[in-house]
Amino acid sequence: MIFSRMLHPEILSVLARAGHGSGVLIADGNYPVLTHSPATAAKVYLNLRRGLLGVTDVLEVLREIIPIERATVMATRDGKPAPIHEEFAKLLPAGVEMQTLARFDFYAAVKQPETALVIATGEERRFANLLLTIGVIKPEDKI
C-alpha cells in the first residue's frame, strides 16, 4: 500500500519508467485512442461510462506526482479556447503554459514515440484532450 492519492498500478508503473520529455495524454471520451496514439504507448481505459471520470479529475492527481513541463490542447474549429481549457490553466502548475494545436497536428504530436501513456476518460466535454510533457525534478522539489 502507498500513501499517494494515485493508486492505479499501471499508471504508476508507466510513470515510474517514463522520464523527462515523455508524453502523457489524458483523452476525452471522443478521442480515437486506438488509432491516434503510438502502438508503444501504454493505454489505460478509465472510461467506465460517459461522464464518469473526467480529464480534470485525472489532471488533479497527475499534477501531484509528475513534474509538468508543457501542456498541449486541441484547438476548436473556430480557434477559440474551449471552456475546459480555462479549467486546465487553473489546474496546471504555475508557469506551465498551454500550447494549442489544430486537430491533425495534435494527433501527430500524440503519435510521437515520446508518448508513453494514454489515459482514456469518460469526459463528455469537447476538445478536452490534454497532452502533458513530463519535466525534470529540481533539487528544491519536495517529494
SULJOCOR-V317107 format. One record per residue. N is the residue number from 1. RES is the residue in one letter. PHI is phi in whole degrees, -180 to 180 (999 if undefined). OMEGA is omega in whole degrees, 0 to 359 (NA if undefined). NEAR is the number of other ideal C-beta (glycine too) atoms within 8 Angstrom. Layout:
n->N res->RES phi->PHI omega->OMEGA near->NEAR
n->N res->RES phi->PHI omega->OMEGA near->NEAR
This chain:
n->1 res->M phi->999 omega->181 near->1
n->2 res->I phi->-125 omega->181 near->5
n->3 res->F phi->-84 omega->184 near->2
n->4 res->S phi->-59 omega->173 near->8
n->5 res->R phi->-67 omega->178 near->5
n->6 res->M phi->-78 omega->182 near->10
n->7 res->L phi->-119 omega->186 near->7
n->8 res->H phi->-67 omega->187 near->8
n->9 res->P phi->-62 omega->182 near->6
n->10 res->E phi->-71 omega->178 near->8
n->11 res->I phi->-62 omega->179 near->11
n->12 res->L phi->-60 omega->181 near->12
n->13 res->S phi->-63 omega->181 near->8
n->14 res->V phi->-65 omega->181 near->12
n->15 res->L phi->-64 omega->178 near->12
n->16 res->A phi->-67 omega->180 near->6
n->17 res->R phi->-92 omega->180 near->7
n->18 res->A phi->-81 omega->180 near->10
n->19 res->G phi->-142 omega->181 near->6
n->20 res->H phi->-54 omega->179 near->7
n->21 res->G phi->94 omega->178 near->8
n->22 res->S phi->-71 omega->181 near->12
n->23 res->G phi->-107 omega->175 near->15
n->24 res->V phi->-132 omega->176 near->16
n->25 res->L phi->-98 omega->169 near->16
n->26 res->I phi->-103 omega->189 near->12
n->27 res->A phi->-102 omega->175 near->13
n->28 res->D phi->-78 omega->184 near->13
n->29 res->G phi->-68 omega->179 near->11
n->30 res->N phi->-99 omega->186 near->5
n->31 res->Y phi->-70 omega->179 near->10
n->32 res->P phi->-80 omega->186 near->6
n->33 res->V phi->-55 omega->185 near->11
n->34 res->L phi->-66 omega->186 near->6
n->35 res->T phi->-99 omega->183 near->5
n->36 res->H phi->-125 omega->172 near->9
n->37 res->S phi->-152 omega->182 near->12
n->38 res->P phi->-66 omega->179 near->9
n->39 res->A phi->-61 omega->182 near->3
n->40 res->T phi->-80 omega->181 near->4
n->41 res->A phi->-73 omega->172 near->11
n->42 res->A phi->-71 omega->180 near->8
n->43 res->K phi->-119 omega->180 near->10
n->44 res->V phi->-118 omega->183 near->12
n->45 res->Y phi->-104 omega->177 near->6
n->46 res->L phi->-105 omega->183 near->11
n->47 res->N phi->-94 omega->181 near->11
n->48 res->L phi->-63 omega->175 near->6
n->49 res->R phi->-155 omega->180 near->6
n->50 res->R phi->-57 omega->175 near->7
n->51 res->G phi->86 omega->181 near->7
n->52 res->L phi->-95 omega->185 near->7
n->53 res->L phi->65 omega->181 near->10
n->54 res->G phi->-94 omega->180 near->12
n->55 res->V phi->-61 omega->181 near->16
n->56 res->T phi->-67 omega->176 near->10
n->57 res->D phi->-61 omega->180 near->9
n->58 res->V phi->-69 omega->179 near->13
n->59 res->L phi->-60 omega->180 near->13
n->60 res->E phi->-58 omega->181 near->9
n->61 res->V phi->-82 omega->182 near->10
n->62 res->L phi->-61 omega->183 near->13
n->63 res->R phi->-65 omega->178 near->11
n->64 res->E phi->-84 omega->187 near->8
n->65 res->I phi->-121 omega->176 near->8
n->66 res->I phi->-131 omega->172 near->10
n->67 res->P phi->-78 omega->181 near->10
n->68 res->I phi->-100 omega->180 near->14
n->69 res->E phi->-92 omega->185 near->10
n->70 res->R phi->-149 omega->176 near->10
n->71 res->A phi->-132 omega->181 near->14
n->72 res->T phi->-129 omega->179 near->13
n->73 res->V phi->-122 omega->178 near->17
n->74 res->M phi->-90 omega->180 near->10
n->75 res->A phi->-71 omega->172 near->11
n->76 res->T phi->-76 omega->181 near->10
n->77 res->R phi->-61 omega->182 near->4
n->78 res->D phi->-89 omega->177 near->4
n->79 res->G phi->83 omega->179 near->5
n->80 res->K phi->-83 omega->178 near->5
n->81 res->P phi->-64 omega->173 near->8
n->82 res->A phi->-73 omega->180 near->11
n->83 res->P phi->-53 omega->181 near->7
n->84 res->I phi->-68 omega->178 near->11
n->85 res->H phi->-63 omega->176 near->12
n->86 res->E phi->-66 omega->177 near->8
n->87 res->E phi->-65 omega->177 near->9
n->88 res->F phi->-58 omega->182 near->15
n->89 res->A phi->-58 omega->179 near->8
n->90 res->K phi->-71 omega->183 near->6
n->91 res->L phi->-87 omega->181 near->9
n->92 res->L phi->-71 omega->178 near->11
n->93 res->P phi->-59 omega->179 near->7
n->94 res->A phi->-55 omega->177 near->3
n->95 res->G phi->89 omega->178 near->4
n->96 res->V phi->-90 omega->179 near->10
n->97 res->E phi->-95 omega->178 near->6
n->98 res->M phi->-100 omega->173 near->11
n->99 res->Q phi->-97 omega->179 near->8
n->100 res->T phi->-116 omega->178 near->9
n->101 res->L phi->-123 omega->174 near->11
n->102 res->A phi->-62 omega->187 near->7
n->103 res->R phi->-48 omega->185 near->8
n->104 res->F phi->-74 omega->173 near->6
n->105 res->D phi->-69 omega->177 near->8
n->106 res->F phi->-64 omega->178 near->15
n->107 res->Y phi->-56 omega->181 near->9
n->108 res->A phi->-63 omega->179 near->8
n->109 res->A phi->-64 omega->180 near->11
n->110 res->V phi->-67 omega->183 near->14
n->111 res->K phi->-72 omega->179 near->9
n->112 res->Q phi->-63 omega->182 near->9
n->113 res->P phi->-63 omega->179 near->5
n->114 res->E phi->-72 omega->179 near->8
n->115 res->T phi->-72 omega->185 near->16
n->116 res->A phi->-95 omega->188 near->11
n->117 res->L phi->-145 omega->174 near->16
n->118 res->V phi->-124 omega->180 near->14
n->119 res->I phi->-113 omega->178 near->12
n->120 res->A phi->-86 omega->179 near->12
n->121 res->T phi->-117 omega->176 near->15
n->122 res->G phi->-95 omega->182 near->13
n->123 res->E phi->-56 omega->181 near->12
n->124 res->E phi->-97 omega->180 near->8
n->125 res->R phi->-70 omega->183 near->11
n->126 res->R phi->-81 omega->180 near->7
n->127 res->F phi->58 omega->183 near->12
n->128 res->A phi->-102 omega->178 near->11
n->129 res->N phi->-84 omega->183 near->13
n->130 res->L phi->-135 omega->178 near->12
n->131 res->L phi->-100 omega->180 near->14
n->132 res->L phi->-102 omega->172 near->14
n->133 res->T phi->-109 omega->181 near->13
n->134 res->I phi->-75 omega->179 near->15
n->135 res->G phi->-96 omega->180 near->10
n->136 res->V phi->-108 omega->174 near->6
n->137 res->I phi->-90 omega->180 near->6
n->138 res->K phi->-89 omega->181 near->6
n->139 res->P phi->-54 omega->182 near->3
n->140 res->E phi->-84 omega->178 near->4
n->141 res->D phi->-67 omega->179 near->7
n->142 res->K phi->-90 omega->180 near->3
n->143 res->I phi->-110 omega->NA near->3
